[in-house]
Structure formats: C-alpha cells, structure tokens
Amino acid sequence: MAPALLAAVLLIATCGLVYELVAGALASYLLGDSVTQFSTVIGAYLFAMGIGSWISRYVTRAVVRQFVIVQILIAVVGGFSSATLFLAFGWTDVFRPILYALVVIVGTLVGLEIPLLMRILRDRFEFKDVVAHVLTFDYLGALVASVLFPTILVPQLGLLRAAMLFGLVNAVVALWTLYLFRDAMTHRRSLAVMASLAIVLLIGGMFAANRVLDVAESGLYADEVILARTTPYQRIVVTAWRNDLRLFLNSHLQFSSRDEYRYHESLVHPGLAAARSETGARARRR
C-alpha cells in the first residue's frame, strides 16, 4: 500500500502545479503582461497553499475520508478552472476576482492534501522517512509538470483539456484511495459515486472543450468569428464585419484590414529605399 500512496503523492503534486501553470498562462494570454500575471498568480497560489496547510491542523478525524473529499473537490474545481476563466473573460466584467478566487480555492485544497497524506503515511514509515518520501515525490511531481506543460500539454491538448485531464487524475486518485482503504472506511459508496460523477463530467468537458471556447469567444469578440484555430503556439481567431477582417492572437488584436497598410508599409518602405540606394550606387560604380 505504501508504494501506491507514494505514487499518489507524485500524481497530486503534478496536478497541483499544472493548475497553477494553467491559471498563470491563461491570465497572461487574456490580460497580457505575462510577468505580472505569473508573479501574482504564483504568489497567490503559494499563499493559499499555506492557508491549506494551516487548516489541516483542524482535521483530526476520518483523515482518509477527508483526503478523498479534497481530491474530488480539486478534480472538479481545478479541472474546470480554465473553462470557467475563459467564459468569465468573455461574458463578465469580473474576470480578475474570479481568477484569484479560483487560484485561492485550488491552492488551499492543494495545500491541504499533502499534510493529510503525510498523516496517512505516518503509520507505515518513521516520521523522518515520511517527510523525506513525501517531499521527494512532491518535488519530482513539480518537475514532471513543469516539463510536460510547455512540451506536451499546451501544444497537444490546450489549456482547457490540460486542466480537465489532470482533474481526471485527481478523481482517479480519490477512487484508488477508496480501494486501498476499502476495509477501513465508512460511506465509501457515496464517495465512490461522487468521484465517478466527477470523472464523467470531466470526460464530457474534454469532448466539449471546443464548444466552450466557441461560446467564450462569441462574447469576447464584437464581430462574427469566421475562423478559430488552436496551434501548438497560440490561439488564432479571425473576425469579419462587412469589409473589415481582423486577426487576433491569444485574444490580442494583431491587425485590421482597414488600416493594416500603415503597419506593413512602415516595414516595406525602408527595405525598398535601401534597395534603390544600393542599385544607384552600383550604377555609379559602373
């Protein structure tokens, strides 16, 4: 059982950092100023983890049950965090409060889960070994998340599906914990139903991710969206109104066909002028 619980530490540590990276990346995409967004999101998230660790001191009974409940809550709140933020940005004027509320909620739950898991493990290892094992796998999970996020998760899945995928991981950890402690828990069936429902919702969310993006963008852009594509590098959207075509990358306007010549001419004329100067100089040398 102990190796399985240590594997759970690795998985939940990976999930926790992924939610943090999703919030920071999404805030950077939608609001710009990536330094400010990542700094404030990471700071708020770590502060919330401290709150969760402090709250864990008051959990004195049914520790395994509380750990399972925390996993289910993280699965739902963290898994649907990116979809919630996309919709909030497109359809409300309170994106920032919703962003930091989600960051604090998820961070608090993530800060709560590791102390609870350490209490579960203390009956199987000496205290010094519990701390060493948990922190080792916790930091290893952070490394896994930091490598997977930019190389595989965002390019292949996008921010919505990446968060939902790791929400599934948290829900599976909840079910796995219920199985490991099946002989020592009460109300196990109700918790299994809750975890299974979370899995069904998250799988459905992964299939509906493109539709969620379409709904969010319909509230984000004033004109009709005629093209929307997610590449490994950015979200590309083209809108149209009469004869005006506009290109957006990660929700930021790049150019409008009404005045794009001002941008492109300023790039072209210096080169053409230099070419003419070079041609004249060669003619004079001849």
C-alpha positions as CSV (number, residue, x, y, z in Angstrom):
1,M,0.0,0.0,0.0
2,A,2.8,2.4,0.8
3,P,4.3,2.5,-2.8
4,A,0.8,3.2,-4.1
5,L,0.4,6.1,-1.7
6,L,3.8,7.5,-2.7
7,A,2.7,7.3,-6.3
8,A,-0.3,9.3,-5.3
9,V,2.0,12.0,-3.9
10,L,3.7,12.2,-7.3
11,L,0.4,12.4,-9.2
12,I,-1.2,15.0,-7.0
13,A,1.9,17.1,-6.9
14,T,1.9,17.1,-10.7
15,C,-1.7,18.1,-10.8
16,G,-1.2,20.9,-8.3
17,L,1.5,22.6,-10.4
18,V,-0.5,22.1,-13.6
19,Y,-3.4,24.1,-12.2
20,E,-1.1,26.8,-11.2
21,L,0.6,27.0,-14.6
22,V,-2.8,26.9,-16.3
23,A,-4.0,29.9,-14.3
24,G,-0.8,31.8,-15.0
25,A,-0.7,31.1,-18.7
26,L,-4.4,31.8,-19.2
27,A,-4.2,35.2,-17.3
28,S,-1.1,36.0,-19.4
29,Y,-2.9,35.2,-22.7
30,L,-6.1,37.1,-21.8
31,L,-4.7,40.1,-19.9
32,G,-1.1,40.4,-21.3
33,D,1.9,41.5,-19.2
34,S,3.0,37.9,-18.5
35,V,5.5,38.9,-15.8
36,T,2.8,40.5,-13.7
37,Q,0.2,37.7,-14.3
38,F,2.6,34.8,-13.5
39,S,4.0,36.6,-10.5
40,T,0.7,37.4,-8.9
41,V,-0.9,34.1,-9.7
42,I,2.1,32.1,-8.3
43,G,2.2,34.3,-5.2
44,A,-1.5,34.0,-4.5
45,Y,-1.3,30.2,-5.2
46,L,1.6,29.6,-2.8
47,F,-0.1,31.8,-0.1
48,A,-3.3,29.8,-0.5
49,M,-1.3,26.5,-0.1
50,G,0.0,27.9,3.2
51,I,-3.6,28.5,4.3
52,G,-4.5,24.9,3.3
53,S,-1.6,23.5,5.3
54,W,-2.6,25.6,8.3
55,I,-6.3,24.4,8.0
56,S,-5.1,20.8,8.0
57,R,-4.3,21.0,11.7
58,Y,-8.0,21.1,12.4
59,V,-8.7,17.9,10.5
60,T,-8.4,15.4,13.3
61,R,-10.9,12.6,12.4
62,A,-11.5,10.4,9.3
63,V,-8.3,11.6,7.7
64,V,-8.6,9.3,4.7
65,R,-12.2,10.3,4.1
66,Q,-11.2,14.0,4.2
67,F,-8.3,13.3,1.8
68,V,-10.7,11.7,-0.7
69,I,-13.2,14.6,-0.4
70,V,-10.3,17.1,-1.1
71,Q,-9.3,15.1,-4.2
72,I,-12.8,15.2,-5.6
73,L,-13.1,18.9,-4.9
74,I,-9.7,19.6,-6.6
75,A,-10.8,17.4,-9.6
76,V,-13.9,19.5,-10.2
77,V,-12.7,23.0,-9.3
78,G,-9.2,22.6,-10.8
79,G,-10.4,20.6,-13.8
80,F,-12.9,23.2,-14.8
81,S,-10.9,26.2,-13.8
82,S,-9.7,27.0,-17.3
83,A,-13.1,26.7,-18.8
84,T,-14.6,28.9,-16.1
85,L,-11.9,31.6,-16.7
86,F,-12.4,31.6,-20.5
87,L,-16.2,32.1,-20.0
88,A,-15.7,34.7,-17.3
89,F,-13.4,36.7,-19.5
90,G,-15.8,36.6,-22.5
91,W,-19.1,37.1,-20.6
92,T,-18.4,39.1,-17.4
93,D,-16.6,42.2,-16.2
94,V,-15.2,40.5,-13.1
95,F,-12.5,38.3,-14.6
96,R,-9.8,39.2,-12.1
97,P,-11.8,38.5,-9.0
98,I,-12.9,35.1,-10.4
99,L,-9.3,34.3,-11.4
100,Y,-7.9,35.0,-8.0
101,A,-10.8,33.3,-6.2
102,L,-10.2,30.1,-8.2
103,V,-6.4,30.4,-7.6
104,V,-7.0,30.7,-3.8
105,I,-9.6,27.9,-3.7
106,V,-7.4,25.4,-5.7
107,G,-4.3,26.5,-3.8
108,T,-5.9,26.0,-0.4
109,L,-7.1,22.5,-1.4
110,V,-3.7,21.5,-2.8
111,G,-2.1,22.8,0.4
112,L,-4.5,20.7,2.4
113,E,-3.9,17.4,0.6
114,I,-0.2,16.8,1.3
115,P,-0.4,17.2,5.2
116,L,-3.4,14.8,5.1
117,L,-1.4,12.3,3.0
118,M,1.5,12.6,5.4
119,R,-0.7,11.6,8.3
120,I,-1.9,8.6,6.4
121,L,1.7,7.5,5.7
122,R,3.0,8.0,9.2
123,D,1.6,4.6,10.3
124,R,3.7,3.0,7.6
125,F,7.0,4.9,7.9
126,E,9.0,6.6,10.6
127,F,8.4,10.4,10.7
128,K,11.8,11.2,9.1
129,D,11.1,8.8,6.3
130,V,7.5,10.2,5.8
131,V,8.9,13.7,5.3
132,A,11.7,12.6,3.0
133,H,9.5,10.4,0.8
134,V,6.6,12.9,0.6
135,L,8.8,15.9,-0.2
136,T,10.9,13.9,-2.7
137,F,7.9,12.8,-4.7
138,D,6.3,16.2,-4.3
139,Y,9.2,18.0,-5.9
140,L,9.6,15.3,-8.5
141,G,5.9,15.9,-9.5
142,A,6.6,19.6,-9.8
143,L,9.5,18.7,-12.2
144,V,7.2,16.4,-14.3
145,A,4.5,19.1,-14.5
146,S,7.0,21.9,-15.5
147,V,8.4,19.7,-18.3
148,L,5.0,18.3,-19.6
149,F,3.2,21.6,-19.5
150,P,5.0,23.5,-22.3
151,T,6.1,20.5,-24.3
152,I,3.0,18.3,-24.5
153,L,0.0,19.5,-22.6
154,V,-0.5,23.0,-24.1
155,P,0.7,22.2,-27.6
156,Q,-1.3,19.0,-27.9
157,L,-4.3,19.5,-25.6
158,G,-4.7,23.2,-25.0
159,L,-5.4,24.9,-21.7
160,L,-8.9,23.6,-21.3
161,R,-8.3,20.0,-21.9
162,A,-5.0,20.0,-19.9
163,A,-6.8,21.2,-16.8
164,M,-9.6,18.7,-17.3
165,L,-7.1,15.8,-17.8
166,F,-5.4,16.4,-14.5
167,G,-8.8,16.8,-12.9
168,L,-9.4,13.3,-14.0
169,V,-6.1,12.3,-12.4
170,N,-7.3,13.7,-9.0
171,A,-10.6,11.9,-9.3
172,V,-8.8,8.6,-10.1
173,V,-6.6,9.1,-7.1
174,A,-9.7,9.5,-5.0
175,L,-11.1,6.2,-6.3
176,W,-7.8,4.5,-5.8
177,T,-7.6,5.7,-2.2
178,L,-11.1,4.4,-1.6
179,Y,-10.0,1.0,-3.0
180,L,-6.8,0.9,-0.8
181,F,-8.8,1.7,2.4
182,R,-12.0,-0.2,1.4
183,D,-12.0,-2.2,4.7
184,A,-11.5,0.8,7.0
185,M,-13.8,3.5,5.6
186,T,-17.5,4.3,6.1
187,H,-19.7,5.9,3.5
188,R,-17.3,4.6,0.9
189,R,-20.0,4.0,-1.7
190,S,-21.2,7.7,-1.6
191,L,-17.7,8.9,-2.1
192,A,-17.2,6.5,-5.0
193,V,-20.3,7.8,-6.7
194,M,-19.1,11.4,-6.2
195,A,-15.7,10.6,-7.7
196,S,-17.2,8.7,-10.6
197,L,-19.6,11.6,-11.3
198,A,-16.6,13.9,-11.4
199,I,-14.9,11.6,-13.9
200,V,-17.9,11.6,-16.1
201,L,-18.3,15.4,-16.0
202,L,-14.6,15.9,-16.8
203,I,-14.6,13.5,-19.7
204,G,-17.7,15.2,-21.1
205,G,-15.9,18.5,-20.6
206,M,-12.9,17.3,-22.6
207,F,-15.2,16.4,-25.5
208,A,-17.0,19.8,-25.3
209,A,-13.8,21.9,-24.9
210,N,-14.1,23.3,-28.4
211,R,-17.7,24.3,-27.9
212,V,-16.8,26.0,-24.6
213,L,-14.1,28.0,-26.5
214,D,-16.7,29.0,-29.2
215,V,-19.2,30.2,-26.6
216,A,-16.5,32.2,-24.7
217,E,-15.2,33.8,-27.9
218,S,-18.7,34.7,-29.0
219,G,-18.9,37.0,-26.0
220,L,-15.3,38.2,-26.4
221,Y,-15.3,39.5,-29.9
222,A,-17.7,42.1,-31.2
223,D,-17.7,40.8,-34.8
224,E,-18.5,37.4,-36.2
225,V,-15.8,34.8,-35.7
226,I,-15.1,33.2,-39.1
227,L,-12.0,31.2,-38.2
228,A,-10.7,29.9,-34.9
229,R,-7.7,27.5,-34.6
230,T,-5.5,26.4,-31.8
231,T,-2.0,25.7,-32.8
232,P,0.9,24.5,-30.6
233,Y,1.9,28.1,-30.2
234,Q,-1.2,30.3,-29.9
235,R,-5.0,30.7,-30.4
236,I,-5.7,32.2,-33.8
237,V,-9.1,33.9,-34.4
238,V,-10.2,35.9,-37.5
239,T,-13.3,38.0,-37.3
240,A,-15.3,39.8,-40.0
241,W,-17.7,42.8,-40.2
242,R,-18.5,44.0,-43.7
243,N,-15.2,44.5,-45.4
244,D,-13.1,44.6,-42.2
245,L,-11.2,41.4,-41.4
246,R,-9.3,41.3,-38.0
247,L,-6.7,38.9,-36.8
248,F,-6.3,38.1,-33.1
249,L,-3.6,36.0,-31.5
250,N,-4.3,34.8,-27.9
251,S,-7.2,37.3,-27.8
252,H,-5.0,40.3,-28.8
253,L,-5.6,42.3,-32.0
254,Q,-2.8,42.0,-34.5
255,F,-4.2,44.0,-37.4
256,S,-7.4,45.1,-39.1
257,S,-7.7,45.0,-42.9
258,R,-8.9,48.6,-42.8
259,D,-5.6,50.0,-41.6
260,E,-3.1,47.2,-41.9
261,Y,-1.3,49.1,-44.7
262,R,0.0,51.5,-42.1
263,Y,1.8,48.7,-40.4
264,H,3.1,46.9,-43.5
265,E,4.2,50.0,-45.4
266,S,6.4,51.0,-42.5
267,L,8.1,47.6,-42.8
268,V,8.4,47.6,-46.6
269,H,9.5,51.2,-47.4
270,P,12.8,51.2,-45.6
271,G,13.8,48.0,-47.3
272,L,12.8,49.3,-50.7
273,A,14.6,52.6,-50.1
274,A,17.7,50.7,-49.2
275,A,17.5,48.6,-52.3
276,R,17.2,51.6,-54.5
277,S,20.2,53.2,-52.8
278,E,22.2,50.1,-53.4
279,T,21.1,49.9,-57.1
280,G,22.1,53.5,-57.6
281,A,25.5,53.0,-56.0
282,R,26.2,50.1,-58.3
283,A,25.2,52.0,-61.4
284,R,27.6,54.9,-60.5
285,R,30.5,52.5,-59.9
286,R,29.9,51.1,-63.4
